């Protein structure tokens, strides 16, 4: 499962999709726990300023913080840790896991970088686990700009506007998507039902544990620790 070619592709593109990585039974178990927790219309978590400016309508859940044991099985799943080490080196650290739930009719997630890109050596690794199929008719596909992790700051502009070179990814149950923390990416609007994915975030050795506290959007930088816009951004 761990091949050097995966490292080359990740370093070149800033993302790596491995189809059918996880066992169906584990995905079904996690999917059931997630749907039981959220229901179809959970309350918002973020404040109104974030929801409006970020154009990012998601509700997070941190199941491992609550001792929901089946989510620990992802960390110990064969090849998961080995692939993580292949991509970001030995001595890496687990940050946290987070389920991101999007309701029907919501905007998904606007273009963003998970962390500030000024220092190329300081970044997180997002490991996205899909416990159910992402379908075009429902929405919620992942959009990335390949190679953008080497291009510095996400350009200022319209939060959901198309970017040159963007690629739409439609993951299926059991897929594993690795995303470099500086890669420009977004999630398309949710047209039907609801959509969720589970993020297992990690970081290379020597990276601060709060590396993802400030997220870069096209119209702002936002600090999650105190729910504050730390920089307004405008095109031009």
Phi and psi in degrees as GROMACS dihedral restraints (atoms count N, CA, C in turn):
[ dihedral_restraints ]
;  ai    aj    ak    al  type     phi  dphi    fc
    3     4     5     6     1   -93.3    20    10
    4     5     6     7     1   109.2    20    10
    6     7     8     9     1  -121.9    20    10
    7     8     9    10     1   144.2    20    10
    9    10    11    12     1   -61.9    20    10
   10    11    12    13     1   -28.0    20    10
   12    13    14    15     1   -61.0    20    10
   13    14    15    16     1   -29.5    20    10
   15    16    17    18     1   -64.1    20    10
   16    17    18    19     1   -39.5    20    10
   18    19    20    21     1   -63.5    20    10
   19    20    21    22     1   -44.0    20    10
   21    22    23    24     1   -62.7    20    10
   22    23    24    25     1   -44.1    20    10
   24    25    26    27     1   -64.7    20    10
   25    26    27    28     1   -42.0    20    10
   27    28    29    30     1   -64.7    20    10
   28    29    30    31     1   -45.2    20    10
   30    31    32    33     1   -62.9    20    10
   31    32    33    34     1   -32.8    20    10
   33    34    35    36     1   -78.0    20    10
   34    35    36    37     1   -44.4    20    10
   36    37    38    39     1   -99.4    20    10
   37    38    39    40     1   -23.0    20    10
   39    40    41    42     1    80.8    20    10
   40    41    42    43     1     7.5    20    10
   42    43    44    45     1  -155.2    20    10
   43    44    45    46     1   161.9    20    10
   45    46    47    48     1  -152.1    20    10
   46    47    48    49     1   120.8    20    10
   48    49    50    51     1  -105.1    20    10
   49    50    51    52     1   123.0    20    10
   51    52    53    54     1  -113.1    20    10
   52    53    54    55     1   111.8    20    10
   54    55    56    57     1   -80.4    20    10
   55    56    57    58     1   139.0    20    10
   57    58    59    60     1    62.2    20    10
   58    59    60    61     1    32.7    20    10
   60    61    62    63     1   -69.2    20    10
   61    62    63    64     1   -41.1    20    10
   63    64    65    66     1   -97.8    20    10
   64    65    66    67     1   150.1    20    10
   66    67    68    69     1   -64.4    20    10
   67    68    69    70     1   139.4    20    10
   69    70    71    72     1   -61.0    20    10
   70    71    72    73     1   -38.4    20    10
   72    73    74    75     1   -63.3    20    10
   73    74    75    76     1   -41.5    20    10
   75    76    77    78     1   -65.5    20    10
   76    77    78    79     1   -41.9    20    10
   78    79    80    81     1   -63.1    20    10
   79    80    81    82     1   -41.3    20    10
   81    82    83    84     1   -63.7    20    10
   82    83    84    85     1   -39.3    20    10
   84    85    86    87     1   -64.5    20    10
   85    86    87    88     1   -46.7    20    10
   87    88    89    90     1   -66.3    20    10
   88    89    90    91     1   -39.0    20    10
   90    91    92    93     1   -61.0    20    10
   91    92    93    94     1   -41.5    20    10
   93    94    95    96     1   -64.8    20    10
   94    95    96    97     1   -40.2    20    10
   96    97    98    99     1   -64.6    20    10
   97    98    99   100     1   -38.7    20    10
   99   100   101   102     1   -67.8    20    10
  100   101   102   103     1   -46.8    20    10
  102   103   104   105     1   -66.9    20    10
  103   104   105   106     1   -34.4    20    10
  105   106   107   108     1   -66.8    20    10
  106   107   108   109     1   -37.3    20    10
  108   109   110   111     1   -69.6    20    10
  109   110   111   112     1   -47.3    20    10
  111   112   113   114     1   -85.1    20    10
  112   113   114   115     1   -38.3    20    10
  114   115   116   117     1    71.2    20    10
  115   116   117   118     1  -160.8    20    10
  117   118   119   120     1   -96.3    20    10
  118   119   120   121     1   -17.9    20    10
  120   121   122   123     1  -144.4    20    10
  121   122   123   124     1    68.0    20    10
  123   124   125   126     1   -71.4    20    10
  124   125   126   127     1   160.2    20    10
  126   127   128   129     1   -70.5    20    10
  127   128   129   130     1   151.3    20    10
  129   130   131   132     1   -67.4    20    10
  130   131   132   133     1   149.7    20    10
  132   133   134   135     1  -101.9    20    10
  133   134   135   136     1   -46.3    20    10
  135   136   137   138     1   -79.2    20    10
  136   137   138   139     1   162.2    20    10
  138   139   140   141     1   -78.2    20    10
  139   140   141   142     1   170.4    20    10
  141   142   143   144     1   -64.1    20    10
  142   143   144   145     1   -36.7    20    10
  144   145   146   147     1   -60.0    20    10
  145   146   147   148     1   -45.6    20    10
  147   148   149   150     1   -64.1    20    10
  148   149   150   151     1   -47.0    20    10
  150   151   152   153     1   -59.2    20    10
  151   152   153   154     1   -37.7    20    10
  153   154   155   156     1   -76.9    20    10
  154   155   156   157     1   -51.4    20    10
  156   157   158   159     1   -74.3    20    10
  157   158   159   160     1   -38.1    20    10
  159   160   161   162     1   -79.9    20    10
  160   161   162   163     1   -15.3    20    10
  162   163   164   165     1    48.1    20    10
  163   164   165   166     1    41.7    20    10
  165   166   167   168     1  -131.3    20    10
  166   167   168   169     1    97.8    20    10
  168   169   170   171     1  -104.0    20    10
  169   170   171   172     1    88.1    20    10
  171   172   173   174     1  -131.9    20    10
  172   173   174   175     1   155.4    20    10
  174   175   176   177     1  -119.3    20    10
  175   176   177   178     1   118.0    20    10
  177   178   179   180     1   -90.6    20    10
  178   179   180   181     1   156.5    20    10
  180   181   182   183     1  -142.7    20    10
  181   182   183   184     1   137.3    20    10
  183   184   185   186     1  -114.4    20    10
  184   185   186   187     1    79.4    20    10
  186   187   188   189     1   -63.9    20    10
  187   188   189   190     1   -35.1    20    10
  189   190   191   192     1   -68.0    20    10
  190   191   192   193     1   -29.3    20    10
  192   193   194   195     1   -65.4    20    10
  193   194   195   196     1   -23.7    20    10
  195   196   197   198     1   -99.5    20    10
  196   197   198   199     1     8.2    20    10
  198   199   200   201     1    73.2    20    10
  199   200   201   202     1    27.8    20    10
  201   202   203   204     1   -80.7    20    10
  202   203   204   205     1    94.9    20    10
  204   205   206   207     1   -57.3    20    10
  205   206   207   208     1   -38.6    20    10
  207   208   209   210     1   -57.0    20    10
  208   209   210   211     1   -26.7    20    10
  210   211   212   213     1   -70.4    20    10
  211   212   213   214     1   -20.2    20    10
  213   214   215   216     1   -69.8    20    10
  214   215   216   217     1   -23.3    20    10
  216   217   218   219     1   -65.6    20    10
  217   218   219   220     1   -24.2    20    10
  219   220   221   222     1   -66.1    20    10
  220   221   222   223     1   -42.4    20    10
  222   223   224   225     1   -60.5    20    10
  223   224   225   226     1   -32.8    20    10
  225   226   227   228     1  -100.5    20    10
  226   227   228   229     1     6.2    20    10
  228   229   230   231     1   -65.3    20    10
  229   230   231   232     1   138.1    20    10
  231   232   233   234     1   -53.1    20    10
  232   233   234   235     1   125.1    20    10
  234   235   236   237     1    91.1    20    10
  235   236   237   238     1   -17.4    20    10
  237   238   239   240     1   -65.8    20    10
  238   239   240   241     1   -50.7    20    10
  240   241   242   243     1   -68.7    20    10
  241   242   243   244     1   -37.6    20    10
  243   244   245   246     1   -63.5    20    10
  244   245   246   247     1   -41.5    20    10
  246   247   248   249     1   -65.6    20    10
  247   248   249   250     1   -39.1    20    10
  249   250   251   252     1   -59.8    20    10
  250   251   252   253     1   -45.4    20    10
  252   253   254   255     1   -65.4    20    10
  253   254   255   256     1   -37.9    20    10
  255   256   257   258     1   -58.3    20    10
  256   257   258   259     1   -41.5    20    10
  258   259   260   261     1   -81.1    20    10
  259   260   261   262     1   -35.3    20    10
  261   262   263   264     1  -124.8    20    10
  262   263   264   265     1     5.4    20    10
  264   265   266   267     1    93.2    20    10
  265   266   267   268     1   165.3    20    10
  267   268   269   270     1   -68.5    20    10
  268   269   270   271     1   157.6    20    10
  270   271   272   273     1    78.9    20    10
  271   272   273   274     1    11.8    20    10
  273   274   275   276     1   -67.2    20    10
  274   275   276   277     1   162.4    20    10
  276   277   278   279     1  -126.2    20    10
  277   278   279   280     1   144.6    20    10
  279   280   281   282     1   -74.1    20    10
  280   281   282   283     1   136.1    20    10
  282   283   284   285     1   -97.8    20    10
  283   284   285   286     1   -67.0    20    10
  285   286   287   288     1  -171.0    20    10
  286   287   288   289     1   164.5    20    10
  288   289   290   291     1  -111.5    20    10
  289   290   291   292     1   146.5    20    10
  291   292   293   294     1  -148.8    20    10
  292   293   294   295     1   124.5    20    10
  294   295   296   297     1   -87.1    20    10
  295   296   297   298     1   131.8    20    10
  297   298   299   300     1  -114.2    20    10
  298   299   300   301     1   114.3    20    10
  300   301   302   303     1  -104.9    20    10
  301   302   303   304     1   132.4    20    10
  303   304   305   306     1  -121.3    20    10
  304   305   306   307     1   130.2    20    10
  306   307   308   309     1   -80.6    20    10
  307   308   309   310     1   159.9    20    10
  309   310   311   312     1   -57.8    20    10
  310   311   312   313     1   136.3    20    10
  312   313   314   315     1    82.8    20    10
  313   314   315   316     1     6.4    20    10
  315   316   317   318     1   -98.3    20    10
  316   317   318   319     1   169.1    20    10
  318   319   320   321     1   -79.3    20    10
  319   320   321   322     1    -7.6    20    10
  321   322   323   324     1    79.9    20    10
  322   323   324   325     1  -131.0    20    10
  324   325   326   327     1  -133.5    20    10
  325   326   327   328     1   129.2    20    10
  327   328   329   330     1   -69.9    20    10
  328   329   330   331     1   166.6    20    10
  330   331   332   333     1   -52.6    20    10
  331   332   333   334     1   135.8    20    10
  333   334   335   336     1  -161.9    20    10
  334   335   336   337     1   165.4    20    10
  336   337   338   339     1  -116.8    20    10
  337   338   339   340     1   135.3    20    10
  339   340   341   342     1   -63.2    20    10
  340   341   342   343     1   -24.3    20    10
  342   343   344   345     1  -150.8    20    10
  343   344   345   346     1   165.3    20    10
  345   346   347   348     1   -64.5    20    10
  346   347   348   349     1   136.6    20    10
  348   349   350   351     1   -96.5    20    10
  349   350   351   352     1     6.9    20    10
  351   352   353   354     1   -61.3    20    10
  352   353   354   355     1   -36.5    20    10
  354   355   356   357     1  -108.0    20    10
  355   356   357   358     1   110.1    20    10
  357   358   359   360     1   -61.0    20    10
  358   359   360   361     1   -24.4    20    10
  360   361   362   363     1   -87.4    20    10
  361   362   363   364     1    -5.0    20    10
  363   364   365   366     1  -112.8    20    10
  364   365   366   367     1   104.9    20    10
  366   367   368   369     1  -160.1    20    10
  367   368   369   370     1   165.0    20    10
  369   370   371   372     1  -101.5    20    10
  370   371   372   373     1   171.1    20    10
  372   373   374   375     1  -121.6    20    10
  373   374   375   376     1   123.8    20    10
  375   376   377   378     1   -99.8    20    10
  376   377   378   379     1   126.9    20    10
  378   379   380   381     1  -114.9    20    10
  379   380   381   382     1   102.6    20    10
  381   382   383   384     1   -93.4    20    10
  382   383   384   385     1   123.5    20    10
  384   385   386   387     1  -108.4    20    10
  385   386   387   388     1   129.3    20    10
  387   388   389   390     1  -110.4    20    10
  388   389   390   391     1   112.4    20    10
  390   391   392   393     1   -90.8    20    10
  391   392   393   394     1    -5.9    20    10
  393   394   395   396     1  -149.4    20    10
  394   395   396   397     1   166.2    20    10
  396   397   398   399     1   -71.7    20    10
  397   398   399   400     1   137.2    20    10
  399   400   401   402     1   -90.1    20    10
  400   401   402   403     1   123.0    20    10
  402   403   404   405     1  -117.6    20    10
  403   404   405   406     1   141.3    20    10
  405   406   407   408     1   -58.8    20    10
  406   407   408   409     1   -35.9    20    10
  408   409   410   411     1   -72.0    20    10
  409   410   411   412     1   -21.9    20    10
  411   412   413   414     1   -89.9    20    10
  412   413   414   415     1   -35.9    20    10
  414   415   416   417     1    97.4    20    10
  415   416   417   418     1  -171.3    20    10
  417   418   419   420     1    86.2    20    10
  418   419   420   421     1    16.9    20    10
  420   421   422   423     1   -65.5    20    10
  421   422   423   424     1   155.0    20    10
  423   424   425   426     1   -93.9    20    10
  424   425   426   427     1   133.1    20    10
  426   427   428   429     1  -117.1    20    10
  427   428   429   430     1   128.5    20    10
  429   430   431   432     1  -129.0    20    10
  430   431   432   433     1   159.3    20    10
  432   433   434   435     1  -109.9    20    10
  433   434   435   436     1   104.6    20    10
  435   436   437   438     1   -56.7    20    10
  436   437   438   439     1   134.4    20    10
  438   439   440   441     1    82.8    20    10
  439   440   441   442     1    -2.5    20    10
  441   442   443   444     1   -69.6    20    10
  442   443   444   445     1   -17.2    20    10
  444   445   446   447     1   -65.9    20    10
  445   446   447   448     1   -13.6    20    10
  447   448   449   450     1  -103.1    20    10
  448   449   450   451     1     8.6    20    10
  450   451   452   453     1  -108.9    20    10
  451   452   453   454     1     9.9    20    10
  453   454   455   456     1    78.9    20    10
  454   455   456   457     1  -146.6    20    10
  456   457   458   459     1   -72.0    20    10
  457   458   459   460     1   136.8    20    10
  459   460   461   462     1   -53.3    20    10
  460   461   462   463     1   129.6    20    10
  462   463   464   465     1   -65.8    20    10
  463   464   465   466     1   142.9    20    10
  465   466   467   468     1   -66.6    20    10
  466   467   468   469     1   150.4    20    10
  468   469   470   471     1   157.6    20    10
  469   470   471   472     1  -160.3    20    10
  471   472   473   474     1   -67.7    20    10
  472   473   474   475     1   129.3    20    10
  474   475   476   477     1   -55.4    20    10
  475   476   477   478     1   -36.9    20    10
  477   478   479   480     1  -110.9    20    10
  478   479   480   481     1     5.1    20    10
  480   481   482   483     1   -64.4    20    10
  481   482   483   484     1   147.8    20    10
  483   484   485   486     1   -63.8    20    10
  484   485   486   487     1   149.0    20    10
  486   487   488   489     1  -119.5    20    10
  487   488   489   490     1   146.0    20    10
  489   490   491   492     1   -57.6    20    10
  490   491   492   493     1   135.4    20    10
  492   493   494   495     1    82.2    20    10
  493   494   495   496     1     5.5    20    10
  495   496   497   498     1   -66.1    20    10
  496   497   498   499     1   150.9    20    10
  498   499   500   501     1  -129.0    20    10
  499   500   501   502     1   130.4    20    10
  501   502   503   504     1   -95.0    20    10
  502   503   504   505     1   126.9    20    10
  504   505   506   507     1  -113.3    20    10
  505   506   507   508     1   133.6    20    10
  507   508   509   510     1  -119.9    20    10
  508   509   510   511     1    85.0    20    10
  510   511   512   513     1   -67.3    20    10
  511   512   513   514     1   156.6    20    10
  513   514   515   516     1  -121.1    20    10
  514   515   516   517     1   168.4    20    10
  516   517   518   519     1   -54.4    20    10
  517   518   519   520     1   129.9    20    10
  519   520   521   522     1    93.2    20    10
  520   521   522   523     1    -8.0    20    10
  522   523   524   525     1   -75.1    20    10
  523   524   525   526     1   151.3    20    10
  525   526   527   528     1  -124.6    20    10
  526   527   528   529     1   123.2    20    10
  528   529   530   531     1  -116.8    20    10
  529   530   531   532     1   117.6    20    10
  531   532   533   534     1   -91.4    20    10
  532   533   534   535     1   133.2    20    10
  534   535   536   537     1  -128.7    20    10
  535   536   537   538     1   125.8    20    10
  537   538   539   540     1   -66.2    20    10
  538   539   540   541     1   140.7    20    10
  540   541   542   543     1   -63.5    20    10
  541   542   543   544     1   -15.9    20    10
  543   544   545   546     1   -99.1    20    10
  544   545   546   547     1    -2.4    20    10
  546   547   548   549     1   -70.3    20    10
  547   548   549   550     1   134.0    20    10
  549   550   551   552     1   -74.9    20    10
  550   551   552   553     1   124.6    20    10
  552   553   554   555     1  -153.6    20    10
  553   554   555   556     1   161.4    20    10
  555   556   557   558     1  -152.4    20    10
  556   557   558   559     1   173.4    20    10
  558   559   560   561     1  -124.8    20    10
  559   560   561   562     1   130.7    20    10
  561   562   563   564     1   -70.3    20    10
  562   563   564   565     1   158.1    20    10
  564   565   566   567     1   -56.4    20    10
  565   566   567   568     1   154.5    20    10
  567   568   569   570     1   -97.1    20    10
  568   569   570   571     1   114.2    20    10
  570   571   572   573     1   -91.9    20    10
  571   572   573   574     1   -32.6    20    10
  573   574   575   576     1  -140.3    20    10
  574   575   576   577     1   155.5    20    10
  576   577   578   579     1    56.5    20    10
  577   578   579   580     1  -118.8    20    10
  579   580   581   582     1  -159.8    20    10
  580   581   582   583     1   172.3    20    10
  582   583   584   585     1  -146.8    20    10
  583   584   585   586     1   142.0    20    10
  585   586   587   588     1  -149.7    20    10
  586   587   588   589     1   159.2    20    10
  588   589   590   591     1  -143.5    20    10
  589   590   591   592     1   161.2    20    10
  591   592   593   594     1  -117.1    20    10
  592   593   594   595     1   122.0    20    10
  594   595   596   597     1   -97.6    20    10
  595   596   597   598     1   128.7    20    10
  597   598   599   600     1  -112.8    20    10
  598   599   600   601     1   103.5    20    10
  600   601   602   603     1   -93.1    20    10
  601   602   603   604     1   140.8    20    10
  603   604   605   606     1  -138.2    20    10
  604   605   606   607     1   172.5    20    10
  606   607   608   609     1  -151.0    20    10
  607   608   609   610     1   147.5    20    10
  609   610   611   612     1   -62.6    20    10
  610   611   612   613     1   160.0    20    10
  612   613   614   615     1   -53.9    20    10
  613   614   615   616     1   135.8    20    10
  615   616   617   618     1    86.3    20    10
  616   617   618   619     1     0.6    20    10
  618   619   620   621     1   -86.7    20    10
  619   620   621   622     1   134.5    20    10
  621   622   623   624     1   -59.0    20    10
  622   623   624   625     1   144.2    20    10
  624   625   626   627     1   -64.2    20    10
  625   626   627   628     1   -22.7    20    10
  627   628   629   630     1   -96.9    20    10
  628   629   630   631     1    25.3    20    10
  630   631   632   633     1   -56.3    20    10
  631   632   633   634     1   -30.1    20    10
  633   634   635   636     1   -96.6    20    10
  634   635   636   637     1    13.1    20    10
  636   637   638   639     1   -66.6    20    10
  637   638   639   640     1   -37.3    20    10
  639   640   641   642     1  -107.2    20    10
  640   641   642   643     1   120.9    20    10
  642   643   644   645     1  -107.6    20    10
  643   644   645   646     1   140.2    20    10
  645   646   647   648     1   -99.6    20    10
  646   647   648   649     1   118.9    20    10
  648   649   650   651     1  -110.6    20    10
  649   650   651   652     1   170.1    20    10
  651   652   653   654     1   -70.8    20    10
  652   653   654   655     1   -21.1    20    10
  654   655   656   657     1  -116.1    20    10
  655   656   657   658     1     1.7    20    10
  657   658   659   660     1  -173.5    20    10
  658   659   660   661     1   168.4    20    10
  660   661   662   663     1  -114.4    20    10
  661   662   663   664     1   136.3    20    10
  663   664   665   666     1  -126.9    20    10
  664   665   666   667     1   132.8    20    10
  666   667   668   669     1  -104.2    20    10
  667   668   669   670     1   119.0    20    10
  669   670   671   672     1   -77.6    20    10
  670   671   672   673     1   -26.9    20    10
  672   673   674   675     1   -62.6    20    10
  673   674   675   676     1   -30.4    20    10
  675   676   677   678     1  -128.3    20    10
  676   677   678   679     1    17.0    20    10
  678   679   680   681     1    50.4    20    10
  679   680   681   682     1    59.6    20    10
  681   682   683   684     1  -135.9    20    10
  682   683   684   685     1   135.6    20    10
  684   685   686   687     1   -76.8    20    10
  685   686   687   688     1   117.7    20    10
  687   688   689   690     1   -98.5    20    10
  688   689   690   691     1   -13.4    20    10
  690   691   692   693     1  -157.6    20    10
  691   692   693   694     1   127.6    20    10
  693   694   695   696     1   -87.5    20    10
  694   695   696   697     1   139.7    20    10
  696   697   698   699     1  -125.7    20    10
  697   698   699   700     1   139.1    20    10
  699   700   701   702     1  -135.3    20    10
  700   701   702   703     1   141.5    20    10
  702   703   704   705     1   -64.5    20    10
  703   704   705   706     1   142.8    20    10
